[in-house]
Amino acid sequence: MSPSRPQSPAADLACHLRASQAQVPPVTRSSQPASVLTWAGWLPSLRTASESFPVSRLFASGDQMPRPLLHLPRPSPHLPHPLAIPAPQCPAPHLTRPTPSPLLQKNEYLLAVVAEERDSLLLGLRYSPTQLHFLFLSEDGAGAWQTRVSFRSPALVDGQWHVLVLAVSEGSFSLTTDCGPAVDIMADMPFPATLSVRGARFFIGSRRRTKGRFTGLVRQLVLLPGSDATPRLCPCMNPELAVLSIPAILHGLTGKPEDNEVLKYPYETDMKVTLGPRPPCTKAEDAQFWFDASRKGLYLCVGSEWVSVLAAKERLDYVEEHQSLFTNSETLGIEVFVIPEAGLFVATANRKTTSAIYKWTDGKFASYQDIPTHQAQSWRHFTIGKKIFLAVANFEPNEKGQEFSVIYKWSQRRLRFTPYQRVPTHSARDWEAFEVAGEHFLAVANHREGDNHNIDSVIYKWNPGTRLFEANQTIATSGAYDWEFFTVGPYAFLAVANAFNGTSTRLKSHLYVRLGGSFQLFQSFLTFGAADWEVFHIGERVFLAVANSHRYDVEMRVQNDSYVINSVIYELNVTAQTFVRFQEIRTCSALDWEFFSVGEDYFLVVANSFDGNTFSVNSIIYRWQGYEGFVAVHSLPTFGCRDWEAFRTAAGSYLVYSSAKEPLSRVLKLRTG
């Protein structure tokens, strides 16, 4: 029975990509001695035996596997089975579900030919953590048995794509991995000259049974007759490029056109790739690909989003203004956050009696909600279970002279933040939300009470019973400006930025570690009007950067250069169990650090606010350059810059900064090349 050309191969494939109940993969006929199957698609899960088809659709010779395919001419006759597969633990960009264990099953089948009536394996290819096995049925007058040819398994469990080529000719078996040197085995039992495939089915990614299903991705499966096909199926020696290459041998295998149709290559009928600008991603485009030539990236439409499958390394090129965000008044702090099913938001802490929340709409922030505040300094977004909160740090008392900060809760019904809990504070500068061992905490930085800057800041703990935050621990602080929480291994740390003790900005800021149910002093740092701590990780290294704002002492006359001082980056020395000075950077009354990444590059941006003469001071973006540390790469004009936030959308990466000297914040877009 000869294979027939599907009426709509592209439609067949689209169905195959969208659901597990897929149609038979497209099969094409050629003028060569035997049929060739070229299959390309996603196998995120093989729930049923639907990823199979009758062998009769593959071979025109009917019930016998054709001799040209099995008994091949010398001197190097081969039946190659090229497979481009990733490891079962494929990273997220490949859109496969990783196996729950770092180890493979004992055996996973890449392909199998099974006689269905007697459930007998006629031919199969399976692999384990240590070996790759080629199985086939051998017969003689005494009976039938299964022969296994085993290769030491190549290193596949690395989350990368791999190309395997298995060439078979009588007693010779050859395995090539990633187009490298071949491994040859001479077996005592040759591959049979004929093999009956009556009533058999060809399975991809399984052996018909649930046990042994393949848990990775198979991109392409090719069966070719003739001499050793390895050179013809390895267009590129780089496996990362070869996986997207079309072997030259396949360019000549066209499907038979109907009527006046244009000839199409099999891989073109199997996969639709859209070129040009970003197309819509809707139900109609589901499981289709888009190649962005400008960014050199391949994307897959999943639901309503284009998800990156393969992309060139993204690098920061330059920064451009994207939006001028006019605010109710000067903005002392900003907080960018996402609410599931609601969108992306930014909350601005404004000097006057109203602060605002803006929603990202049509590529820009638009006014969404106004909230009464009292010289708000900062916002903090956090979640507890399904509850979504937003806490504001109020610096001044209200009209009645009451001094408190407020925690707001997101209402799923009203789609707005509503008051949830008032917390007594003293000129609060900052909130920090964190979780330790399943318990939720909020730390407030109390700056001063009246003229007294040496007061307690408070750590509050969430009470699941009362569903309120209750005071848990007090820590003595001096003009506290900022809290920063982070973890290193099993240890939880909390750093406070002390800015002023009533007479001087030259004082110690402290780092605390949580031991025995409370935070205890771990290390102290000499700082000068410390306004912010920023923790970040680069590989296994842990860094802590402090923003020093200015030098001041009541016994000294203030100099203009008191604001142009060094801010410091510390690195954790694990052996010494302490943070050591790593780099000093000249800053102009620095009030904030923000760490972010673009592609594989890491950056720090500093909020320079005042140089002793003017608030029109450039803020600087520094790039991590390894041994050199952080090196200045971009100088951004800012006016009274107070706070930076980095965020990403489907359209790219952005920075937003607030100004404490004018009612205007700016959104900047990071242009990448």
Buried (B, 14 or more C-beta within 10 A) or exposed (E): EEBEBBEEBBEBBBBBBBEEEBBBBBBBBBEBBBBBBBBBBBBBEBEEBBBBBBBBBBBBBEBEBBBBBBBBEEEBBBBBBBBBBBBBBBEEBBBBEBBEEEEBBEBBBBBBBBBEEEEEBBBBBBBBBEEBBBBBBBEEEEEEEEBEBBBEBBEBBEBBBBBBBBBBBBEBBBBBBBBEEBBEEEBEEBBBEEBBBEBBBBBBBBBBEEEBBBBBBBBBBBBBBBBBBBBBBBBBEEBEEBBBBBBEBBEEBBBEEEEEEEEBBBBBBBBBEBEEEBBEBEEEBBBBBBBBEEBEBBBBBEEEEBBBBBBEEBEBEEBEEBBEBEBBBBBBBBBBBBBEEEEBBBBBBBBBBBBBBBBBEEEEBEBBBEBEBBBBBBBBBBBBEEBBBBBBBBBBBEEEEEBBBBBBBBEEEEBBBEEBBEBEBBBBBBBBBBBBEEEBBBBBBBBBBEEEBBBBBBBBBBEEEEEBBEEBBEBEBBBBBBBBBBBBEEEBBBBBBBBBBEEBBBBBBBBBBBEEEEBEEBBEBEBBBBBBBBBBEEEEEBBBBBBBBBBBEEEEEEEEEBBBBEBBBBBBEEEEEEBEEBBEBEBBBBBBBBBBBBBEBBBBBBBBBBBBEEBEBBBBBBBBEEEEBBEBBBEBEBBBBBBBBBBEEEEBBBBBBBBBBBBBBBBBBBEBE
